[in-house]
Amino acid sequence: MVLNYIWIAFFVIAFAVAFIKLVFFGNLAVFTDIMNSTYDTAKTGFEISLGLTGVLSLWLGVMKIGERGGMVRLFSRAAAPLFSKLFPQIPTGHPASASILMNVSANMLGLDNAATPFGLKAMKELQEINPDKEQASDPMIMFLVLNASGLTLIPVTIMVYRAQMGSANPADVFIPIMIATFISTLAGMLAVCLKQRINIFSKAIMGFLLGMTAIIVATVMIFRSMPQEQINMASGLVANILLLTIIVSFIVKAMMKRVNVFDAFIDGAKDGFKTAVTIIPYLIAILVGIGVFRASGAMDFLMDGLRDLVAMTGMDTRWVDAMPTALMKPLSGSGARGMMIDTMATFGADSFAGRLSALFQGATDTTFYIVAVYYGAVNIKNSRYTVPYALLADLAGIVAAIFVGYLFFG
């Protein structure tokens, strides 16, 4: 529903701006530019979707190996002690705990298609122990905020899009995204813990926080001591080593469970092909809307205004070019994806703005969509403080992405 209004707004605002330019400024080419942009972006959307087929099939094939090999369940078992402390109101042994663990583990591994069914199942099970069936319970809020913070260890789709847009090293955003999304999750989790009076000093929670914080701080300190050229090279090298290690680990684990690795890969690759074909109309729709908005000059007007405000503070303004992705992400995942692709197409996949837009895309998740779908599935009418706390996590992720972007990409 939100995306529907956004898409309509793109065209209505673009028409209004173009009409003003024609009547008051004598710009005779503006309507031609807008119509040309619809043809160009529609073609671009189709070409991107077509090019995604191979890479998306590859990664979904790898993920299917990990799924059948038991990596999702392995992640769930490792996270169980932490989640028992974050959800103290869930009775011991209740099936909701397992569904929550599976959902979060699937999200961390980039298994979006597997994560959503687990998430909906978790909400239905949480609703069973919810004393007020029309009001979100504390465990529901914690669960939704963690989802909205977008904690992801393997940003598969972002790397796929960067590869398709011509990036020399699509994986160089891997470590920066890990840092930004962890900070987003940390902010959301701590805020909800304080609100719900959960003991953050328990061994499980403190162990997780201190361990992850130590890793993040160590990573930042190591990369801060390097020249910019070495940072780019080192981050890409480490990211690719980690990714290959993960792939090999998935294969070895599946072999140990006597899974037919090749057949698992083929099944996942088929899903990748279907996904690539399925997104064609959606990607074309959002890219055409953004293209019309940009060709009319409305996008430049908004970004120039923000850039001028930032310049008045004396700050560097390069991050402003990537902000459309950050502003769109809480509202619509496909809209933010379109903004990211538009930024990479406009400025280059390996430009600062192109990389930062990828960080914005990976740092958080679609807050309003998640709240609407998950609460709607169990008829929750009062979300209480879910949205403001989820948006707090989003804000933390955006700020972290900007900081990390300058650290890694200069």
N, C-alpha and C positions, 0 to 999 in steps of 0.2 A: 504493500500500500504506500509506504513512504517513497519507494523508488518510483512509483507511478507519478506522484506529485513532483518529484525532482525532475523526471524526464519531461513532463509537461512544462515545467518552469524553464528548462533549457530553451525550448522553442519559443515560448511566449516572451521571455526576456530578450532573447536574441532578436525576435521580430521588432520589439519595441525599440531596442537600441539601434537596430538598422534603420528603422523608420525615422528616428531622430537624426541620425547621421545623414540620411538622404534629404530630409526637408530643411533642416537647420544648418547643415554643414556642406551640403551639395556633394556628398559622396555618392557618385553614380555607380560605383563598382561594388558596393557593400552587399547588395542582394545577390549579385553574380558570384561573389566570393563565398557567400553562405551556401548557395546551391552547389557550387563546385566542391565545397568541403563535404557535403553529404555523399557525393559520388566517391570522393577520395577516401573518406573514412570507412565507407561501406566496403570498398575494395580492400583497405588495410585490415579491417576486422576479419574478412574472409581469409586473407592470406595468413594472418597470425594464427587463426584457428586451425587452418590446414597444416601450417608448419608445426603446430603444437603436437600433432598426432604422434609423431615418432618419439619425442622426448617424454611426453606424458605417458605413453604406453610403456616406455622403459621404466619410469619411476613407479608407476602403479603396479607394474610387474614385480619390481623389487619389494614394494610394500606388501604385496600379496604373499610373497615368500616369508616375510617377517611375521605376517599375521598368522599364517598356517604353522609356522615354526614355533609359535608361542611367545614371541617377543612382547606382544601386548600384555599377556598374562604375567610375564616376567616383570615388566614395568609396574604392573598392578601390585604384585607381591612386595616389590621394593618400596612402594609408596604407602602401603597399608598402615604402618605405624604412625606416619604423619597424618594421614586422613582420619584416623580414629580420634586424634586430638582436635582437628579442625571441625569435626562434626560430632561433638559430644552428645547431642540430643538423639542421634540415631542409635537405637538399641543394638547391643552386641550381636553379631550374626545376622542382622537384618539384610535382606537382599539389596536394599538401596545402596549400601556401602560398596558392594561389588560392582554395581552398575556405574556408580560415580567414578570408581577407580578405573574401570574399563573406558569410560568416556574420556577422562582426563588423559589416560595413557594413550588412547587412540589419537587425541588431539596433539599430544606432544610428538607423536610419530608422524603427524601429517596425514592420518587416515580419516579424512573428513567424512567420507561415506559411512565408515564404521562408527565414528564418534556420535553422529546425530541420533541413530537408533538407540545407542546406549544412553544418551542424554535424555531422550524422551522416556525411556524405560525408567531411568532414575527419578525423573519428576513424578511419574505415576506412583512409584513406590514411596517417594517422600510424601506424596499427597495422602497415602494411606495412614501415615502416622501424624498428619497435620491436624491439630485440634480445631482449627478454623479453616474450613474448606475454601473460603473465598479470599483468604489473606495469606500472603507468602510467609512461610515459616522461616526460622533462622537458618536451618540447613539449606533450604531452597535458595536463600539470598547468598550464602557463602558459595554455593555451587554455581549460581548464575554469575557472580562477580569473578570467580576463577575462570569461567568460560569466556567472559567478556574481555578479560585481560589478555587472552590469546597466547598463553604459554605454549611455544612450539620449539622443539629441538631440531626438527628437520623441515625448513621452509621450502618444500619441494616445488610447489606451484610458482613461487616467486622466482626461483632459480630457472624454472622452465621458461617463464616469460622473458627473463633477462637473456637467456640463450637465444630465444626466437627473435628478440629485438637487436641482436648483433653484439652482445657483450663479449669482450675478449676473455673474461673470466667470470662466468655467471655465479660462481660460488663465493666470490669475494665478499658478499654481504652476509654470509652464513654466520660468522662469529659476531659481527655487529648486531644482527637481528636477535641472536641468543641473549646478548647483554640487554638490549632494549626491552625485549619481551619479559625477561626475568624481572627487571625493575618495575614494569607495569604490573606483573603478577604480585610482586612483593608489596607494592603500594596498596593494591586492592585487598590483598589478604590481611595485611596488618590493620588496615582501616576497619574491616569487618570484625576482626578479632577484638579490637578495642571496643567497638560498638556492642558486640555480643559478650564482652567480658570473658573471652577465652584466654586461658593462661598461655601467653606466648613464650614463657620461660620454661615450659615443659621440655624435656630432653629431645623429643622428636622434632618439635617446631624449632627450637634453638639450634639443634644439630643441622637441620635443613638450611635455616637462614645463615648461620655462620659458615657452613660449608660452601654454599652457593656464593655468598658474598666474598669469601676468600678467593674463590676461583675468578669471580668477576674483577675484583680489585687487582689480583695478580696479573690477569690478562691486560687490564688497562695500564698498569705500571710498566709491564714489559713493552707494550706497543708504544707507550709515550716516550720511551727512551730511544726509539728508532727514528731515523729520517723518514720522511713521507714515502719515498720510493721503496724503502725496505718494508714499511708497514703494509703497503699494497701487495708486495710480493709475498711477505711472510703470512699475512692473513689468508691470502688465496691458497698458499701451500698447505697451511694447517687445516683449512676448511676442506680441501680436497682429500687430504690424508684421513681426516675424520669421516668424511662421507664414504670413502672406499672401505675404511675399517667397518663402518656400519653395514655396508652391503655384504662384505665378506662374513661378518658376524651373523647376519640374517641367514645367509646360505649355510654356514656351518651348523647353526642351531637347527635349521630345518632338516639338514642331513642327519643330525643326531636323533631327531624325532621320526626318521624314516619317511619324511615328506618327499614326494616327487617334485623336486625343485623346479625342473623345467616346466612341468605341467602347471605348477603354481604360478610361475612367471607368465606363461601364456594366458592363463585365466585373468591375471591382473592386467596384462597388456591389452586384452580384449576390452576390459573396462576402460582403459585409457583411451582406446580408439573411440568407444561410445561417448565418453565424456567430451573428447575433442569435438566430435560432430555435434553433440547436444548444445554446446555453448556458442555455436556459430550465431544463431539469431540473437541471443542475449548480448554477446559481445558487439555485434554490429549495431544493435539498438543503442547501447550506451555510448559507443564511440561516435555514432552519428550525432547524438544529442550533445555530447561534449564538443564535437567539431563545429557544430552550428553555434554553440555558445562562444567558442573561441574565435571563430571567423567574424562574428558580429562585433567583436571588440569588448564584449562584456567581461570576459575572463581577464583580459589585460587591465580593464578598469578596476576590477576588484583587487588584483594582485599588485598593481601600481600603487593603489591606495594603501595597502598593507605594507608595501615596501617603503613608501614614504614615511609611514609611522615608525617603522623599525629604524630607518636611517636617521630619524630625529634623535634616537637614543644613542647613536654612534655605533650601533652593532653592525656586523656584517649582514648583508641582505640576501645572500645566495640561497639560504634555506627557504625563502619565501616561495620560490618557484615550485617547490615540492608540496606546499601546504594544501593544494586542492585534494590530494590523496588523504592527508590527515583529517581534513574537515569532513570528507565524505565517508571515511571508514566506519564511524559509529552508526551511520544511517544505512549504508548498503555495501555489502561485500563486492557485488558485481560493479556497483558504481565506483567504488574505490579502485577496483582493478582497472576499470576503464581510465580513471584519472592517472593511475600509475603508468599505463601503457601510453597515454597521451603525453605525459611528461617525458618518458623515454624517447618517444617519437619526435618530440619538439626539441629537446635539449641533448639527446643522445643517451643510450643505455649506460654508458660509463662516465657520464657527466656527474658532477656533484648532485645536481637536482635529480637526475635519473636514479642514482644510487640511494639518495635520501628518500625518494618516493617509495622505493622497495623496502627500506627500513620502516617507514610509516605503515606500509601495507602489512608487514610482518610483526610489528610491535604490539598491536591490539587486535580485537575482533569486532564484529558488527553488533554493538551493544543493543540497539533498539530492535534489531531483527531477532537476536537471541531471546531477549525478554518477551517479545511478542509471541514467538513460536513456542517456547518452553512453557511460559505461563498460560498461554492460550490452550495448550494441549491438556491442561488439568483445570481449566476454568478459574484460574486465579484472577480476581478483579483488583485486589489491592496489593501492589508490588512493594509497598512500604518504602524503604530507603535503597532498594536495589539499583535504580537508575543513577542517582547521584554518586553512589559509591563505585559503580561500574565506570561512570564517566571520569571519576577521580583516577581510576586505574588507567583509563585512556590518556588522560592528560599527562600522567607520569611517563607513560610509554612514548608520547610525542616528544616531551622534553628530553627524555633519555636518548631517543633516536637522533635528535639534533646534535646533542653532545657527542654521541658515539660517531655520528657521521663526520663531524669535524675532526675527531680524533683519528679515525681510520682513513679518511679520504681528503682531509685538508681543507 
